[in-house]
Structures are given as structure tokens and as C-alpha cells.
Amino acid sequence: MTGLEIGLTGFGVLLVLLALRIPIGVAMLAVGMVGYVTIAGEAALFSYLKTETYWRFTTESLSVVPLFLLMGQFAAKAGLSQALFAAAYTWLGHHRGGVAMAAVGGCAGFGAISGSSLATSATMGQVALPELRRFNYSGSLATGALAAGGTLGILIPPSVVLIIYAVMVEANVATLFQAAFIPGIFAAIGYILVIAIIVRVDPAAGPAGPKATRAEKWAALLEIWPVLIIFLLVMGGIYLGFFTPTEGASVGAFGTFLVAVTRGGMRLQGFIDALLGTAQTTAMIFLILLGAAIFNAFLGFSQLPISAADFFGNSGLAPLTILVGMIVLYILLGFVMDSLSMIFLTVPIFWPIIAGLDFGLGVEETKLWFGIISLIVVEMGLITPPVGLNVFIINSMARDVPMIETFKGVIPFFLSDILRVVILIFVPAITLILPQLLN
């Protein structure tokens, strides 16, 4: 077999292992090691492992991952999700669909300090579902809005998946955070507009709540000042160049720790639980990183990424057609895979192809533009059947709502995502304007 044939076979075997629910880190590690040995031999593999493992896990840019995860753990212990939802509710709750809009706003705010879609969904679901039930929201709108709103955690900086993408394509993490900010706000506004349309068509789906007084509105805003200060300090410091992402994450983790102790009542056991949760998630991500590094090295030896880039570059297909094909493949992969798995599996193959095409942008601009588009499409996978991890998380909390109702509830938000992707493809300036202004 030629190296290319071995690469294609290895990629097929990996997909089979993933279909059998083998953890992606283990599957990539196994296939990568076997493929590497087949092409280059055992001595080359051991030599690569010796250097790659040390280099990979001593990379400074990766130290930001556990720090942002710890920041999210402390934010959950601090009870900031309740304060964020309450603030959004006092300002929006008196509108039809306002409680669902407040849930989306709360998800956006919590996503800005947690960096995780699953954590955002789980936390905000516990806070918002009882209120949505109390006001007799339809099961599809209540669970659909929360499942879709949870995806904002992966897009609004800081985002762990965005950090991983930056490491894989050798992009600047801070610049990617800048590029994601406006599309993230764009996403939250889009979801709120979807809710407004749904309740206009079916007013009974999202009844209005009582109107808060002006004093109650301002009091609710005062309750979320720690979130605003932490976000402005961390992300403002990173955007303006005062902090590196690692330094900003350290400041954010320390700030949320103080809030968790003083306002959330966190004690020693809560602190230990936060450390353990961070350690477990970090270990999982780092195992996948190691597996991806070895698998990608195997693919590099097989010449599969280069051959794919050459094939598409010489195919005569328009760059936009190739990009749309990748987006469709992302959506299909979302039926059976989680977001992190998709990024690790596809970026090593897709990025060389995209880098070789002419979209009228520079290489660094293309990294930002393609990264944000990829992240949005990957985010869509969190609400697509049959996996839809966010859907499963929210539906497990709303056991009285059939799963089919929740999936029906996310369809309008999914269509909003598709429209947003189309706009970002044809108007790259939405993604690039903030990095251009700040750099």
C-alpha cells in the first residue's frame, strides 16, 4: 500500500472507532501510532513521542485552557448564572417571550466567563427552566431556547474550542478572541429575534411576565457587577494588549475565585470540587491533543492533507463551493460527534485546503475568518440530532418534555445559525473589523 492509501485507511478506521463510541483521544492515539509505525517504523514513532509529548504540553498557549476552565468552575460556584438571568429577566421578562430571551441573555453572559457550551447549558438550564415552567412556556420553546443559547458558550470569548483551533493552525489566541466577539453578539441577538418571531406567530408559546420597576431593573444590574468587571478586565486586557491570554485567564480565575468565596459562599470542599472538575476536563482535552498530534503526524507522513489540498486546488471548483462542501460535512458530522472531536478531526485536513484557496484575504485573515465560521458550524452540531449534546443536557432537566419536542424547538435557532453563517461568509468584515481596529 502507498502512504496515501494507508492514510485513507487510517482515517476510515478512525471513523469506525468513533461510530463505536470509542473516546476520540484513545481512537486517535491508537490509529495514529499504528499508522505511524506502518509508514515510518517503531524507532521513528518512539523518537517522535519523546519530543512531541514534552513540546506539546510545555506550550505556553495551552496553559490558558485549565485557567479558563477553572474560571468557569469558580463562576458556577459563585452563583453568577442566577444573577445574570435575574438581570436579563427584569429588563426583558415583561415582553412576550421575554423569559426565554432572558435565558439567552444569561447564556451569553455566562458563556463570556465559562468558555464552555456544555457548562453554560447545564448551569443556565437549572436556573431558567423553573421560571419558564412557572410562566407556562411551551416545552419546545423553553428547551429549544436553552439548548441553542448554551451554544453561545463556545463562541463568545473566552472559548476553549477556539483556543484549541488557534493552537492547531498556529494562530494568535488574542486575535481570534477579538474576531469572535462581534459574531458572538450577533448570535445572541439572532436568537432573541427568533424568539420574538415564534411568540408573534404563537403568543401562547411564550407569555409575558410582570413588568419590573425601574428600581428593580437597576438593582438587578448592580448584582452582576462582578461579571462585568471580570469580563472587561480579562477580555479588555487581552484585546488591548495589556495581558497575554494566559495572564488574562489567571486574572479571571483569581477574580471569580474571590467572588465565589465572598458572594457564593464557596468553602474548602467547593474549592476542591472546582479543582477536580478542572483537572478532569483538562486531562480529557490534553489526551485528545496528544492523540491528535500523533494522528496528524501519521497523516502528514501519508501525504493525505497535501494530496487533498492539491486535489481541491486543481479541481477547478470555486473556493466558495469547496467551503460550502466543508460546512455541509461539518453539519453531517455533528449528527454523530461533539464539537471538540470535529475540530480535532477536520482542521488538519481542511485548513491546508482552505489556505491554498483564494478568498481575497491574507493568510492570517483567512485563519480568523475560517476559524469563526468553523466554530459556528461546529456549534450547530450541539443542537442537531441524533447526538445534539446540548439538547440532551436540557432535555434531561425537563423530563416532562418529549425529546422530539426539544429537537423541534431548536429548528428555528438552527435556521438562524445557517443565515448567520451565510452572512459571515459573504461579509468577512464582520469577523475581521475588530482585529483590524485593535492591531
C-alpha positions, 0 to 999 in steps of 0.5 A, a space after each residue: 500500500 502507498 502512504 496515501 492509501 494507508 492514510 485513507 485507511 487510517 482515517 476510515 478506521 478512525 471513523 469506525 472507532 468513533 461510530 463505536 463510541 470509542 473516546 476520540 483521544 484513545 481512537 486517535 492515539 491508537 490509529 495514529 501510532 499504528 499508522 505511524 509505525 506502518 509508514 515510518 517504523 517503531 524507532 521513528 514513532 518512539 523518537 517522535 513521542 519523546 519530543 512531541 509529548 514534552 513540546 506539546 504540553 510545555 506550550 505556553 498557549 495551552 496553559 490558558 485552557 485549565 485557567 479558563 476552565 477553572 474560571 468557569 468552575 469558580 463562576 458556577 460556584 459563585 452563583 453568577 448564572 442566577 444573577 445574570 438571568 435575574 438581570 436579563 429577566 427584569 429588563 426583558 421578562 415583561 415582553 412576550 417571550 421575554 423569559 426565554 430571551 432572558 435565558 439567552 441573555 444569561 447564556 451569553 453572559 455566562 458563556 463570556 466567563 465559562 468558555 464552555 457550551 456544555 457548562 453554560 447549558 447545564 448551569 443556565 438550564 437549572 436556573 431558567 427552566 423553573 421560571 419558564 415552567 412557572 410562566 407556562 412556556 411551551 416545552 419546545 420553546 423553553 428547551 429549544 431556547 436553552 439548548 441553542 443559547 448554551 451554544 453561545 458558550 463556545 463562541 463568545 470569548 473566552 472559548 476553549 474550542 477556539 483556543 484549541 483551533 488557534 493552537 492547531 493552525 498556529 494562530 494568535 489566541 488574542 486575535 481570534 478572541 477579538 474576531 469572535 466577539 462581534 459574531 458572538 453578539 450577533 448570535 445572541 441577538 439572532 436568537 432573541 429575534 427568533 424568539 420574538 418571531 415564534 411568540 408573534 406567530 404563537 403568543 401562547 408559546 411564550 407569555 409575558 411576565 410582570 413588568 419590573 420597576 425601574 428600581 428593580 431593573 437597576 438593582 438587578 444590574 448592580 448584582 452582576 457587577 462582578 461579571 462585568 468587571 471580570 469580563 472587561 478586565 480579562 477580555 479588555 486586557 487581552 484585546 488591548 494588549 495589556 495581558 497575554 491570554 494566559 495572564 488574562 485567564 489567571 486574572 479571571 480565575 483569581 477574580 471569580 475565585 474571590 467572588 465565589 468565596 465572598 458572594 457564593 459562599 464557596 468553602 474548602 470542599 467547593 474549592 476542591 470540587 472546582 479543582 477536580 472538575 478542572 483537572 478532569 476536563 483538562 486531562 480529557 482535552 490534553 489526551 485528545 491533543 496528544 492523540 491528535 498530534 500523533 494522528 496528524 503526524 501519521 497523516 502528514 507522513 501519508 501525504 493525505 492533507 497535501 494530496 487533498 489540498 492539491 486535489 481541491 486546488 486543481 479541481 477547478 471548483 470555486 473556493 466558495 463551493 469547496 467551503 460550502 462542501 466543508 460546512 455541509 460535512 461539518 453539519 453531517 458530522 455533528 449528527 454523530 460527534 461533539 464539537 471538540 472531536 470535529 475540530 480535532 478531526 477536520 482542521 488538519 485536513 481542511 485548513 491546508 485546503 482552505 489556505 491554498 484557496 483564494 478568498 481575497 484575504 491574507 493568510 492570517 485573515 483567512 485563519 480568523 475568518 475560517 476559524 469563526 465560521 468553523 466554530 459556528 458550524 461546529 456549534 450547530 452540531 450541539 443542537 442537531 440530532 441524533 447526538 445534539 449534546 446540548 439538547 440532551 443536557 436540557 432535555 434531561 432537566 425537563 423530563 416532562 418534555 418529549 425529546 422530539 419536542 426539544 429537537 423541534 424547538 431548536 429548528 428555528 435557532 438552527 435556521 438562524 445559525 445557517 443565515 448567520 453563517 451565510 452572512 459571515 461568509 459573504 461579509 468577512 468584515 464582520 469577523 475581521 473589523 475588530 482585529 483590524 481596529 485593535 492591531 
